[in-house]
Amino acid sequence: MDLGLKGKKVILTGGSRGIGRAALEIFAQEGCDVAFFSRNQEQVDKAVAELSAHGAKVHATAFDLLENSLEDYQAWLKNAAEALGGCDIFIPGASASGAGLTGDWDVCFKMDLMGAVRGTEALESYLEASDCGSVVFMSSTAGVETFLVPQGYNSIKAAMLTYAGQLSQAWGPKGIRVNCISPGPIEFQGGNWEAIKGAMPELYDATMPQFALGRIGEPNDVARSLVFLASPASAYTTGTNVVIDGGYTKRIQF
């Protein structure tokens, strides 16, 4: 299937590893130009080299949303859009989860929710100027079902679903689609579930039998659905939340 992505401009935050990195790889393979940031300069440099090998124009720097203001963040996004020559797709993926701070309410609020809110505000004019403006928020199954312990991350991810749904209605007349994905547990090198496997093997072992498909997810399992939802191939989809969890959650989705 032709996803209609060739030549599109993609800005994705938190893109040097995990789901974000896997998505950038697919976008670059599909002929997109991409911009991203990550806290680790070495990881940024490695990703830039690999993405550029596909012929993509890549704009990337080390940037830490936790340590910088939301105004600096908005300035980074606008600079990225100017460097790419526009923005067709925005995916705010920088998260407190990547910093290991899921229990910190203030950090979750700033990085996950306000990163999405202020990011869309900064890029609204660029997305409206596109003929296929698309935003995909990265929520979580932790926001749709009770998960582990009460913590900021879970509640903030739930709040993102409400904001995205309302934004999809407000921005639909502008030609901008807004959707969410909610991944379940995903394991990759340096990620949370790799750490849980080492530090809390009893929790890891208890989680593994809960996947209807028989295995924990990998970044590409989510990235492929994310790219499709963001692409012009899904042009009539807005205001939805796609759960990608291998049958980990057990609720009936209406």
C-alpha positions in Angstrom: 0.0 0.0 0.0 1.2 3.5 -0.9 0.9 5.5 2.3 1.3 8.8 0.4 4.2 9.9 2.6 6.8 10.7 0.1 8.0 14.3 0.6 6.1 14.9 3.8 7.6 16.7 6.7 7.5 14.9 10.1 8.4 16.3 13.5 8.6 13.7 16.3 10.0 14.5 19.7 11.9 11.9 21.8 13.0 10.0 18.7 16.4 8.4 19.4 15.2 5.0 20.7 12.1 2.9 21.2 8.8 3.5 19.4 9.8 7.0 18.3 13.1 5.8 16.7 11.3 2.9 15.0 8.7 5.3 13.6 11.3 7.7 12.3 13.0 4.8 10.4 9.7 4.0 8.6 9.0 7.6 7.8 12.5 8.0 6.3 12.1 4.8 4.3 8.8 6.1 3.0 10.6 9.3 1.7 9.8 11.8 4.5 12.0 14.5 5.8 12.2 14.3 9.6 13.0 16.3 12.6 13.5 15.0 16.2 15.2 15.7 19.4 16.5 13.5 22.3 18.4 14.2 25.5 21.4 12.1 24.5 23.7 13.7 21.8 25.4 10.4 21.0 22.1 8.7 20.3 21.0 11.7 18.2 24.1 11.5 16.1 23.7 7.8 15.6 20.1 8.2 14.5 20.9 11.0 12.2 23.5 9.0 10.4 21.1 6.0 10.0 18.1 8.1 8.9 20.2 10.1 6.4 21.3 6.9 4.8 17.7 6.6 3.4 18.1 9.9 1.7 16.0 11.8 4.2 16.6 15.3 5.2 17.1 15.2 8.9 17.1 18.0 11.4 18.0 16.9 14.9 19.7 18.2 18.1 20.1 17.2 21.7 17.3 18.9 23.7 15.9 18.0 27.1 12.3 19.1 27.6 12.7 18.4 31.4 15.5 20.9 31.7 14.2 23.5 29.3 11.1 25.8 29.4 8.0 25.1 27.4 8.8 28.4 25.5 12.2 27.0 24.5 10.4 23.8 23.4 8.0 25.8 21.2 11.0 27.7 19.7 12.7 24.4 18.9 9.6 23.1 17.2 9.2 26.2 15.1 12.8 26.1 14.1 12.5 22.5 13.1 9.5 23.3 10.9 11.4 26.1 9.2 14.4 23.8 8.7 12.2 21.2 7.1 10.2 23.7 5.1 6.9 23.0 6.9 5.3 20.3 9.0 2.7 17.8 7.8 2.9 15.4 10.7 3.5 16.1 14.4 4.1 13.3 17.0 4.8 14.6 20.5 6.6 11.6 21.9 8.9 13.0 24.6 7.7 11.5 27.9 8.4 11.3 31.6 8.5 7.5 31.0 11.7 7.8 29.1 13.2 9.7 32.0 12.1 7.1 34.5 9.8 9.6 36.2 6.4 8.2 35.9 5.7 8.8 39.5 6.4 12.5 39.3 3.2 14.4 38.7 4.8 17.7 37.8 7.2 16.1 35.3 4.4 14.0 33.7 2.2 17.1 33.4 4.9 19.1 31.8 6.4 16.5 29.4 3.5 14.4 28.4 0.4 16.7 28.5 1.9 20.2 28.1 4.4 18.8 25.6 1.4 17.8 23.5 -0.6 21.0 24.2 2.2 23.5 23.6 3.6 21.5 20.7 0.3 21.6 18.8 0.0 25.3 19.6 3.4 26.0 18.2 2.9 24.0 15.0 -0.8 24.8 14.3 -0.1 27.2 11.5 2.3 24.8 9.8 -0.2 21.9 10.1 -3.0 24.1 8.7 -0.9 25.0 5.7 -0.3 21.4 4.9 -2.7 19.5 2.6 -2.6 16.5 5.0 -2.0 17.9 8.5 -1.9 15.1 11.1 -1.2 14.9 14.8 -0.8 11.6 16.7 -0.5 11.7 20.5 1.2 8.9 22.3 -1.0 7.8 25.2 -0.8 4.4 26.9 -2.9 1.5 28.0 -1.9 2.8 31.5 -4.4 5.6 30.8 -7.3 3.3 29.8 -7.1 0.7 32.5 -6.0 0.4 36.1 -2.3 -0.3 35.9 0.2 -1.2 38.7 -0.1 1.8 41.2 -1.7 5.2 41.2 0.7 7.6 39.6 1.0 10.7 37.5 1.9 9.0 34.3 -1.3 6.9 34.2 -3.7 9.9 34.9 -1.9 12.3 32.5 -2.0 9.8 29.7 -5.8 9.5 30.3 -6.1 13.3 30.1 -4.3 13.3 26.8 -7.1 11.2 25.3 -9.7 13.8 26.2 -7.6 16.7 24.9 -6.9 14.9 21.7 -10.6 14.1 21.1 -11.6 17.7 21.7 -8.8 19.0 19.6 -9.8 16.8 16.7 -13.2 18.4 16.7 -11.8 21.9 16.8 -9.2 21.3 14.2 -11.2 19.2 11.8 -12.5 22.3 9.9 -8.8 23.3 9.4 -8.0 20.1 7.7 -5.9 18.7 10.6 -6.5 15.2 11.9 -5.8 14.4 15.6 -5.6 10.9 16.8 -4.0 8.9 19.7 -2.3 5.6 20.0 -2.1 3.7 23.3 0.7 1.1 23.4 0.8 -1.6 26.0 4.1 -2.8 27.5 6.9 -2.6 24.9 10.4 -4.0 25.5 13.6 -2.6 23.9 17.2 -2.1 24.9 17.4 0.7 27.5 13.6 0.8 28.0 11.5 0.4 31.1 10.5 -3.2 30.6 14.1 -4.2 30.1 14.8 -2.5 33.4 11.8 -4.2 35.1 13.1 -7.6 33.8 16.3 -7.1 35.6 15.2 -5.3 38.8 11.7 -6.9 39.3 11.8 -10.3 37.6 8.7 -11.4 39.5 6.6 -8.5 38.0 8.1 -9.2 34.5 7.3 -12.9 34.7 3.8 -12.2 36.0 3.1 -9.9 33.1 4.2 -12.1 30.2 1.3 -14.6 30.3 -1.2 -11.6 30.1 -0.7 -11.0 26.3 -3.4 -12.7 24.2 -0.9 -12.9 21.4 1.7 -14.6 23.6 4.5 -12.1 23.7 5.5 -8.6 24.8 5.5 -5.9 22.2 8.5 -4.6 20.3 8.8 -0.9 19.0 8.0 -1.8 15.4 4.7 -3.4 16.5 3.6 0.1 17.5 5.5 2.1 15.0 3.9 0.6 11.9 0.4 1.4 13.2 1.5 4.9 14.2 2.9 5.7 10.8 -0.2 4.4 9.0 -2.5 6.4 11.3 -0.4 9.6 10.7 -0.3 9.1 7.0 -2.6 10.2 4.2 -3.6 6.6 3.8 -5.7 7.1 6.9 -7.1 10.4 5.8 -10.6 9.9 7.1 -9.6 8.9 10.6 -9.7 11.6 13.4 -10.6 11.7 17.0 -9.8 8.0 17.6 -7.5 6.1 20.0 -5.8 2.9 18.7 -4.8 0.4 21.4 -1.8 -1.5 20.3 -1.0 -4.1 23.1 -1.2 -7.6 21.8 -4.3 -8.2 23.8 -2.8 -7.1 27.1 -5.8 -5.0 28.1 -9.0 -7.0 28.6 -11.7 -4.3 28.3 -14.2 -4.4 25.5 -13.7 -1.4 23.2 -16.9 0.2 21.8 
